[in-house]
């Protein structure tokens, strides 16, 4: 089940984001034309004090587009698989 609370309830961490006030489209560049914009978006993410919260939110909501938490959609898919694998390993060890 996808958590859609972010659509209805403001999340406190978003108020501290480096991107607060920027046009959201900055993080969702057009396919094949957005490489320079993607690089700029990732640079901003890496300076952000809430980068980890943003990444966690992107993974929890299955955001498949744009730059979130400093990661591209492909990188987030890899991270999600890694977290699932690590979670299963932790369960087995317990």
C-alpha positions as CSV (number, residue, x, y, z in Angstrom):
1,X,0.0,0.0,0.0
2,X,1.3,3.4,-0.9
3,X,1.3,6.1,1.9
4,X,-0.3,9.2,0.5
5,X,-0.2,11.2,3.7
6,X,2.4,13.5,2.1
7,X,-0.4,14.9,-0.1
8,X,-2.6,15.9,2.8
9,X,-0.4,16.5,5.8
10,X,2.7,18.7,5.7
11,X,5.8,17.0,6.8
12,X,7.9,19.1,9.2
13,X,11.2,18.1,7.5
14,X,10.1,19.7,4.3
15,X,10.3,23.2,6.0
16,X,14.0,22.7,6.4
17,X,14.7,21.5,2.9
18,X,17.3,23.3,0.8
19,X,14.8,23.2,-2.1
20,X,12.0,24.8,-0.1
21,X,10.4,27.4,-2.4
22,X,11.9,26.2,-5.6
23,X,9.7,25.0,-8.5
24,X,9.3,21.3,-8.1
25,X,9.9,20.9,-11.8
26,X,13.6,21.6,-11.1
27,X,13.8,18.1,-9.8
28,X,11.9,16.5,-12.6
29,X,13.8,17.3,-15.8
30,X,12.7,16.1,-19.2
31,X,14.0,12.8,-20.3
32,X,17.1,13.1,-22.5
33,X,17.2,16.9,-22.2
34,X,17.7,17.3,-18.5
35,X,21.2,16.1,-17.7
36,X,22.6,19.5,-16.7
37,X,19.5,20.2,-14.7
38,X,19.8,16.8,-13.0
39,X,23.4,17.5,-12.0
40,X,22.3,20.8,-10.5
41,X,19.4,19.2,-8.6
42,X,21.7,16.5,-7.2
43,X,24.3,19.1,-6.1
44,X,21.5,21.0,-4.2
45,X,20.4,17.7,-2.6
46,X,23.8,17.0,-1.3
47,X,23.8,20.3,0.6
48,X,20.4,19.6,2.1
49,X,20.0,19.0,5.8
50,X,17.0,16.7,5.2
51,X,18.4,14.7,2.3
52,X,17.9,11.4,4.2
53,X,14.3,12.2,5.1
54,X,13.6,13.1,1.5
55,X,15.1,9.9,0.2
56,X,13.1,7.9,2.8
57,X,9.9,9.6,1.7
58,X,10.7,8.9,-2.0
59,X,11.2,5.3,-1.2
60,X,8.1,5.0,1.0
61,X,5.9,6.7,-1.6
62,X,7.5,4.8,-4.5
63,X,8.3,8.0,-6.3
64,X,9.5,6.8,-9.7
65,X,10.5,10.1,-11.2
66,X,13.0,12.9,-10.8
67,X,15.7,13.5,-8.2
68,X,14.9,12.9,-4.6
69,X,17.3,12.6,-1.7
70,X,20.1,13.1,-4.1
71,X,19.3,10.0,-6.1
72,X,17.9,9.3,-9.6
73,X,14.9,6.9,-10.0
74,X,17.3,4.1,-11.0
75,X,19.5,4.7,-7.9
76,X,16.4,4.7,-5.7
77,X,15.3,1.3,-7.1
78,X,18.7,-0.1,-6.3
79,X,18.5,1.5,-2.8
80,X,15.0,0.1,-2.2
81,X,16.2,-3.4,-3.1
82,X,19.2,-3.1,-0.8
83,X,17.0,-2.0,2.1
84,X,14.6,-4.8,1.5
85,X,17.5,-7.3,1.4
86,X,19.0,-5.8,4.5
87,X,15.7,-5.9,6.3
88,X,15.2,-9.6,5.4
89,X,18.8,-10.3,6.6
90,X,18.1,-8.6,9.9
91,X,14.8,-10.5,10.4
92,X,16.6,-13.8,9.8
93,X,19.4,-12.9,12.3
94,X,16.9,-12.0,15.0
